[in-house]
Amino acid sequence: MKAAPSYKRPLKAFMHTNEEQYIRKVLTLCGGNISAAAKQLNISRQSLQYHMKKLAIQKEEFI
């Protein structure tokens, strides 16, 4: 039986990067419209704004 591969990147860092990329992709597809992006992500607008602030994503980047 082979040993599992060793991953050097912590899960939290991996999740942070993927979360940021996914939110940016959805915001781009929605033309920076936070309400539309939140609907696509199936979260509230306020929740999306919280994640954007946490990840330093500015709405102006998508306009």
N, C-alpha and C positions, 0 to 999 in steps of 0.2 A: 504494500500500500504506500502510495506517495504521500509525502508531507505536504500540507497546504502551503501555497506560496506565501512568502512574507511580504506584507504591504507596509510601507514606511509612512504613508500618509494617514494621519488620524481621521477617524470617521467624521468628526465635527468639521474639519477643514474641507473634506470632500463634500459634505452636505452644503456647507456655506457656498462653495464655488458653484455647485449645481443649482442651488436655489437662485443665486444671483443670475446665472446664465438663463435659466428658464423664465424668470420674471422679466428680464431684459427682452427676451425673444417675444413673449406675449405682449409686452408694452409696444414693441416695434410693430407687431402685426396689428395692434389696435390704434396705431398712430398717436401713442401717448395718452390715449383716453383711459384714465384710471378706472372709471366705473365699468367700461367695457372690458378692460383687462381683468378686473376683479370678478366679473361674471364668468369670463373664460376660465379663470382659475378656481371658480366655485368658492370664493371667499368674499368677505365683506370689503367694501371700499376702504374702511378704516383699517382693516387687517392688512390690506395691500400697502396702504400708506405707512403703516408701522414697519413692514418688512423693507420697504423702499428706504425709509430713514435708517434702519439698522444696517442696510447694505450700502448706504450712501449713493442711492440711485436717484437722480434728479429728473423730474418730469420733463424739463426743458431739453434733455438729451434726445427726446423722441419726437419733438415738434419740428 
